Amino acid sequence: MIDATDDVEFDPDFDAVGDPEVSELLTGAVDLHVHPAPSPFPRRLGLLQAARQAHSAGFKGLIVKSHHHSMVTDVLAVSDAVGGLPIPVYSGVALNNQVGGINPSAVELALNLGGRIIWFPTISSDQHICVHNEELKFPRTAKPFRKDTPTPVLDENGAVLPEVHDVLDLIKDADAILSGGHMGVGELDAVIRAAAAKGIEKIIVSHPNFVIGAVPELCREWAGLGVKFEHELCMYDDRSSFYHWELDTMLEYIKATGVEHSLIGSDLGQLNNPLPVQAYRRIVRGLLDLGVGHDDIRTMISTNPGELLGV
């Protein structure tokens, strides 16, 4: 595991400016989905290195994420240790078993310390546990952990649990981002509708076609409730262990929901995968080659994520 304050050996061309058109588009980008160390999963870089690399490419903000613990305190500690990070870096908490599942106290702590996002269950969601196999290509912890059990969000009648409502109220009061995590479409639909009914305006569904299993038509319906859809670079970059699809799949979802409901995040930081900035360069060039316009790309990598994060 790489310590978040250590230097990390970079690829010499990790931020090579060989494509001025792409470099110009990356200026002002915001990545809401970076996975740095410390983490039980093997990581390639720490949050300080992630911030430095993003800053060097002109990014204006990041969210760092762990599936196992809140990184809000990691951000505060590293920032204090180095006298401030080069760009704004935020985090939140993922409501998995390691923090007590749907735990309003963990949410309250993360938000009161400056957290900007709450992820509903990811590795502890019933959907993730059901589909977790070699085909999913999800990383393994360096040391064994007890087997995850599903974190419930609905009661036996399919109604949202009281503690979920408590968490949603905390998100609303903090004007934070709600992410659906890795929940399946049934749980996700119930939580989205409960959140929309409360007036929560910042709702993200990440990688709708990975783990979650949401088809474009369903995403179009959720977009009508104000949901935005984050498409992950790691699943479209053929150098990534998570590579699943060609870019035409991403464009199918973007066409269904509209650019105004679409954003792009890296979902990178894993050992042996491309660095986040490398993947942005590769995929932005791919989108340009497919005819996606500058304005649409800026909307998805800068405007939409920037408005969600408030940077």
Secondary structure by P-SEA (a helix, b strand, c coil): cccccccccccccccccccaaaaaaacbbbbcccccccccccccccaaaaaaaaaaaccccbbbbbccccaaaaaaaaaaaacccccccbbbbbbccccccccaaaaaaaaaaccccccccccccaaaaaacccccbbbbbccccccccccccccccccccaaaaaaaaaaaaacbbbbcccccaaaaaaaaaaaaaacccbbbbccccccccccaaaaaaaaaabbbbbbbccccccccccccccaaaaaaaaaacccccbbbbccccccccccaaaaaaaaaaaaaaacccaaaaaaaacaaaaaaacc
